[in-house]
């Protein structure tokens, strides 16, 4: 066999590379199992045992294994398998634009920025592209004829490369480059902060073409700490402070107005605003001391339109900011400060910190010492000279850490922050300041938290489903193909070894959908072997020797295998290009699996089989029960196509009607919102829980937010979804939702469950075991990318079929069949989502399922089309109908075996693979079934109807009574 030596060498080299990459994972797991066996559930004892075992080494001759190095190099597991936190951060590009314009107050600029903020909510374009579009539209509408290089815009000292005569196109290019550099700076700052947090195997990536940064930290539990660390811009600012005499008249006016217009200010008319302020308790240089429970009401009054309109000239630009935390003398209240602002709200001192360290003041309280950069030091000197004897506020990200009186001017940029810190809080602040400031604010637009117990359950479910699926394939393929089936199993085992090795060597992350992709790859490997062995059986029945039959079997099967692999690879590529998170994980393993399947099941399997045959040994390609299955089966498919059209037509009408009437249950990644999976210590009623939560999640105007509670897996688990406060992407909003969720579920939780326990539940405690948040802008992007993915897949498949088969009729039949499959799946989800006991949301996982089904269906269709193309060359005496019937009938063995094994595999994952995958696998089950049906009765039938000429010809061979002649004659 040509190339035998090369294939063998490649297989050995690839195997050694994979072995070298997988050994650290094996060794790290071995050490951890030993530590667990000794320590049990005691974490302190476990760490001591790990430390002891870490001193051991394993010398294998070609490499030495150490636990610490092995741990760094072990295979990465996704959050759904290990537990942890994933957040998608978005850098505030309005802040970047403001900085680049030197905080210009040009009215056209301000209006363009405000309009861009609105448009961005429902746009997939970048912020800066939308800004340029809005600026141009407003500039033209007002006739102001401003150039982007104008000194009031980007032609300022912050951008020395922009001159008065720089064209708008050049300015756009410069601004985009500067913003990209700023996002790059933010990426480095965030990566440094994560390193300081001590996260194991963190994964930090920029999202191409956006100002977003994806951060994944397996094993981390404290989401609030992570969000705070990542969102803090470290923008240390110093402001002048206004005191009570300046603000008091305004507060008196507000008190009077609340009694008249309280409803429109978000509070009850009987609210006594002055009593909320507790001025008699005020000790710091603030303007109020407000109980924690009253801060929300004060915020509503101060930020209301009525409150804003009543401001006198002296506090028109005043910013009201809260203290960082309660004072030591009053732990139940927060101090409210009045910060003297200006028209562009630019702080008098806004310098980066060069160094920061923990220290102690004369009373042994924890403080943070810091040294400003040169620019900040100069501004700080000016501010302190101007405000000797007056208070100056030190703020970080809109919170006042301290507001002491200035004793004398500070010329060297050194200062101290005190804020009633604990040692841990001071360390977090020092870490943030030491990592550098973000060039702009950052907000979490998407977040996923998976508890470690749920991660372990996912691993167990994944391993069980994987083992059962693999066992099913082994038993079936050996039963059906005998000795040849054994070689197919060997090829699949090598295939799996290569897939895991490549995943590890490429530093890719293995996720639960990724495991599903690997299992589906095994089904595709079965398909490859089925094509080869079915063709080999045909050659044996034609009277050829075993050696010649295998040679021709591999030869004639190659075309169909290449077509099937390329179409599936095309689908995986589209999924990876347009998908996010779980979809990418599925697409990645599917893509790697398809490539390795071709190498192992076609090339390596051929080497192994012919090594045996060339020695004169036999190799059966059937067993006694399966030898003649489908051998003489012939069905009049074309003659029955009109019945199929009727059935499909009725199903399509029912599905379309259901979609129009019932609609879908959209997931939060399409609509925006929050999901919580909550575990209880006893069975709960989802409807009762939902009614209780509806009362909790009311908006400020008294309207109910969307709330849904549904049983998830068993009657002691609920999946709770809500869009309450989803427009507010602050950490405080997340904490408010969790607080309300806790209060709404408290009656169903164990009596001693605290909010902290509730937010960090494990297998022994009730509470949140996973959560997910998707902001509205991210939801729009996911929805758009999902539709683009489906459109791109259909277009790509149409073009590929057209190029491969040279007839548009084949492409039309294939795409109509795929559209038919998609409508059936969508219709099933529309009809059944209210009744099924598992998740049937339309989300990005569903899009992945649709695209996978399309890839599988086209693979099945290609096999039939490939046989039709072969018969078009070889059986020109047949009528077109006869040729189509012969082609479909001759591939029935392959169609049945592939579909049957794939359905068995999907059923194994559906039953044993865990709750998160059931909706995904249900779509696959429907899709595989109807995909097989549509390949025969839709794709082939439509291709036939558009190929036929209507002319009659003499019938030769086994065919139908229809006598349309070949279109080619």
Secondary structure, 3 states (H helix, E strand, C coil): CCCHHHHHHHHHHHHHHHHHHHHHHHHHHHHHHHHHHHHCCCHHHHHHHHHHHCCCEEECCCCEEEHHHHHHHCCEECHHHHCEEEEEEEECHHHHHHHHCCCCCCHHHHHHHHHHHHHHCCCCCCHHHHHHHHHHHHHHHHCCCCCCCCCCCCCCCCCCCCCCCCCHHHHHHHHHHHHHHHHHHHHHHHHHHHHHHCCCCCEEEECCCCCEEEEEEECCCCHHHHHHHHHCCCCEEEEEEECHHHHHHHHHHHHHHHHHHHHHHCCCCCCCHHHHHCHHHCCCCCCEEEEHHHHHHHHHHHHCHHHHHCCCHHHCCCEEEEECCCECCECCEEEEEEECCCCCCCCCECCCEEEEEEEECCCCCEEEEEEECHHHHHHHHHHHHHCECCEEEEEECCEEEECCEECCCCCCCEEEEECCCCHHHHHHHHHHHHHCCCCCCEEEEEEEEECHHHHHHHHHHHHHHHHHHHHHHHHHHHHHHCHHHHHHHHHHHHHHHHHHHHHHHCCCEECHHHHHHHHHHHHHHHHHHHHHHHHHHHHHHCCCCHHHHHHHHHHHHHHHHHHHHHHHHHHHHHHHHHCCCHHHHHHHHHHHHHHHHHHHHHHHHHHHHHHHHCCCCCCCCCCCCCCCCCCCCCCCCCCCHHHHHHHHHHHHHHHHHHHHHCCCCECHHHHCEEEEEEECCCCCCHHHHHHHHHHHCECCCCCECCEEEEECCCCCEEEEEECCCCCCCCHHHHHHHHHHHHHHHHHHCCCCCCHHHHHCCCCCCCEEEEEEEECHHHHHHHHHHHHHHHHHHHHHHHHHHHHHHCCHHHHHHHHHHHHHHHHHHHHHHHHHCCCCCCCCCECHHHHHHHHHHHHHHHHHHHHHHHHHHHHHHHCCCCCHHHHHHHHHHHCHHHHHHHHHHHHHHHHHHHHHCCHHHHHHHHHHHHHHHHHHHHHHHHHHHHHHHHHCCCCECCCCCCCCCCCECCCCC
